[in-house]
Amino acid sequence: MEHIIQSLLDTDFYKFTMGQVVFKEFRNVPVRYAFHFRTKGINLADFIIERELRQELDHVMTLNFNNSDLHYLRGTNEYSERMFYEDYLDFLRILRLPDYSLKFENGLQLEFKGPWPSTIYWETYALSIISELYYRALLKKMSRFERDLVFAEGKIRLNKKIQILKGIPDITISDFATRRRFARRWQEYAITTLAEEMPSSQFLGTSNVKLAMDYGLLPMGTSAHEMYMGMSGIMHADNEDIRQSHNATMRLWYKHYGHGLSIALADNYGSDFFFRDMSQKQAEQWKGVRQDSGDPVAFGEKTIRFYERYNINPREKLIVFSDGLDVPTMVKLYNTFHNRIQITFGWGTNLSNDLGLAPISMVVKLVESNGHGTVKLSDNIAKAIGKPEDIERFKRIFSYDSTYETACTY
């Protein structure tokens, strides 16, 4: 079979927007990323062959950004006069990903260590590889006819979703599916089908940079939790310094990208803290927020109240919903918030991995920055990342008292 990752552009766009900030500001900060498997009752080591996983990871380490890749990135200036600068593109030209650490003990243990500017890119490649190897293993146990039925089911389900969404023309979606896709080829099929079957006013683009380049789609994405997590290791003198690192991350992001990429991820230390920490000036300046955990309806109501408290018209602001979305959830959120606040949807696993086989939930997260353990609390405590003692400390620092908990399906 062909290698899963064939281009370093086969990743999420926010890896480059974050990567540039890290390159400009923190190029000597050491970090560590770790793989976390969140699906209960499955041992990945029973499905994934270590030799095959190593072959795929090793292959990624041989790849580089070619002139066409860099030319494309140089031209992605949808939101600003210039998105990526030449010194950063020169860095990408010579980039080789650092080595990895892999053990098949008590499941699958995978880590990446190195300078932040070069290590940041491993996340999406690793998750895409593990996901596809897992589903390849399931398919290998089937007959040819059974495999045909899987893909036929995937097409039937995709068609039903498209027909529902086309019936509500004001719903807008973007593909956020790379990290937990069924397979690279299936994601390509799904997003090209959306592009063909749905108007461009509804299907806005894809987070996958390679697919965006190949099919003339808009690359979508801003930032992720790792920016806040990494900053907490850099600003780590005391508890107050850690608390201040949250808003410092937002200020740094706005310094580099301004209004164009000003969608704030609201849940790293819980959205209650986020809305206490975001100033009125920031609320006025930033386009909006992204919801990635917890109860989406409760979050939407909380966001509207936040803007109204500052006498900001919520209809002028945007929520990007991106937490484990399926079509019924998107329709529900549209019906709840339409004409109250602008909304759009970053559609992930349910788009690229819904062929009748159960989805799996996994992440690669930044777990250490500048020698310090990092934490993500989330609006769903089941998504929390960090050492138990660090999680408890960060709960106190950020006055986190949420008890919302639900299993991670995606």
DAURNOR-V171452 format. One record per backbone hydrogen bond with DSSP energy under -1.0 kcal/mol. NH is the residue of the N-H (numbers start at 1). CO is the residue of the C=O. E is the energy in kcal/mol with one decimal. If there is no record, write none. Layout:
# DAURNOR-V171452
{{NH:CO:E} {NH:CO:E}}
This chain:
# DAURNOR-V171452
{{10:7:-1.8} {11:9:-2.6} {13:207:-2.1} {15:12:-1.8} {16:13:-1.6} {17:13:-1.6} {18:14:-2.4} {19:15:-1.6} {20:16:-2.3} {21:17:-1.3} {22:18:-2.6} {23:19:-2.5} {24:20:-2.5} {25:21:-2.5} {26:22:-2.7} {29:26:-1.7} {31:114:-2.5} {32:368:-2.2} {33:112:-2.8} {34:365:-2.4} {35:110:-2.4} {36:363:-3.2} {38:361:-2.8} {46:43:-2.3} {47:44:-2.0} {48:44:-2.9} {53:49:-2.3} {54:50:-2.7} {55:51:-2.1} {56:52:-1.9} {57:53:-2.5} {58:54:-3.1} {59:55:-1.9} {60:56:-1.7} {61:57:-1.4} {62:59:-1.4} {63:60:-1.4} {70:66:-2.2} {71:67:-2.4} {72:68:-2.1} {73:69:-2.4} {74:70:-2.5} {76:73:-1.4} {77:75:-2.0} {89:85:-2.3} {90:86:-2.7} {91:87:-1.6} {92:88:-2.3} {93:89:-1.8} {94:90:-1.0} {101:111:-2.5} {103:109:-2.6} {109:103:-3.2} {111:101:-2.4} {112:33:-2.2} {114:31:-1.8} {116:29:-2.8} {118:115:-1.2} {119:115:-2.1} {120:116:-1.9} {122:119:-1.5} {126:122:-2.7} {127:123:-2.3} {128:124:-2.4} {129:125:-2.2} {130:126:-2.6} {131:127:-2.5} {132:128:-2.2} {133:129:-2.5} {134:130:-2.1} {135:131:-2.0} {136:132:-2.4} {137:133:-2.0} {138:134:-1.6} {139:135:-2.3} {140:136:-2.3} {142:139:-1.9} {147:143:-2.4} {148:144:-2.2} {149:145:-1.9} {150:146:-1.6} {151:147:-1.8} {152:148:-2.2} {153:149:-2.7} {154:150:-2.2} {155:151:-2.0} {156:152:-2.2} {157:153:-2.6} {158:154:-2.3} {159:155:-2.4} {160:156:-2.1} {161:157:-2.0} {162:158:-2.4} {163:159:-2.4} {164:160:-1.9} {165:161:-2.6} {166:162:-2.7} {167:163:-1.0} {168:165:-1.8} {171:168:-2.3} {173:202:-2.9} {174:345:-2.1} {175:205:-2.5} {176:347:-3.2} {181:178:-1.2} {182:352:-2.1} {187:183:-2.3} {188:184:-2.1} {189:185:-2.2} {190:186:-2.9} {191:187:-2.6} {192:188:-2.0} {193:189:-2.0} {194:190:-2.1} {195:191:-2.3} {196:192:-1.8} {197:193:-2.7} {198:194:-2.5} {202:199:-2.0} {203:199:-2.3} {204:173:-2.8} {206:218:-1.7} {207:175:-3.0} {209:11:-2.4} {210:9:-1.7} {212:208:-2.2} {213:209:-2.5} {214:210:-2.7} {215:211:-2.0} {217:212:-1.8} {220:206:-2.0} {227:224:-1.5} {229:225:-2.4} {230:226:-2.9} {231:227:-1.9} {232:228:-1.6} {234:230:-1.1} {235:231:-3.1} {242:238:-2.1} {243:239:-2.4} {244:240:-2.6} {245:241:-1.1} {246:243:-1.1} {248:244:-2.0} {249:245:-1.8} {250:246:-1.4} {251:247:-2.5} {252:248:-2.4} {253:249:-2.4} {254:250:-2.3} {255:251:-2.0} {256:252:-1.5} {257:253:-2.4} {258:254:-2.0} {262:259:-1.6} {263:261:-1.7} {264:288:-2.5} {266:290:-1.8} {270:267:-1.2} {274:270:-1.8} {275:271:-2.5} {277:273:-2.3} {278:274:-2.2} {283:279:-2.5} {284:280:-2.2} {285:281:-2.3} {286:282:-3.0} {288:262:-1.7} {289:318:-2.2} {290:264:-2.9} {291:320:-2.5} {299:295:-2.3} {300:296:-2.4} {301:297:-2.4} {302:298:-2.3} {303:299:-2.5} {304:300:-2.2} {305:301:-2.3} {306:302:-2.0} {307:303:-2.2} {308:304:-2.4} {309:305:-2.0} {311:308:-1.6} {312:307:-2.8} {316:313:-2.2} {317:314:-2.1} {318:287:-1.6} {319:342:-2.2} {320:289:-2.6} {321:344:-2.5} {322:291:-2.4} {330:326:-2.2} {331:327:-2.7} {332:328:-2.4} {333:329:-2.6} {334:330:-2.5} {335:331:-2.6} {336:332:-1.8} {337:333:-2.3} {338:334:-2.3} {340:337:-2.6} {341:337:-1.8} {342:317:-1.8} {344:319:-1.9} {345:172:-1.6} {346:321:-3.0} {347:174:-2.9} {351:348:-2.1} {352:348:-1.6} {353:349:-2.0} {363:36:-2.5} {365:34:-2.3} {367:32:-2.4} {368:32:-1.5} {369:372:-2.7} {370:30:-2.9} {372:369:-1.9} {374:367:-1.8} {376:385:-2.0} {377:268:-3.4} {378:267:-1.1} {381:404:-2.2} {383:380:-2.9} {384:381:-1.5} {385:376:-2.6} {391:387:-2.9} {392:388:-2.1} {393:389:-1.9} {394:390:-2.8} {395:391:-2.1} {396:392:-1.7} {397:393:-2.4} {398:394:-2.4} {400:395:-2.6}}
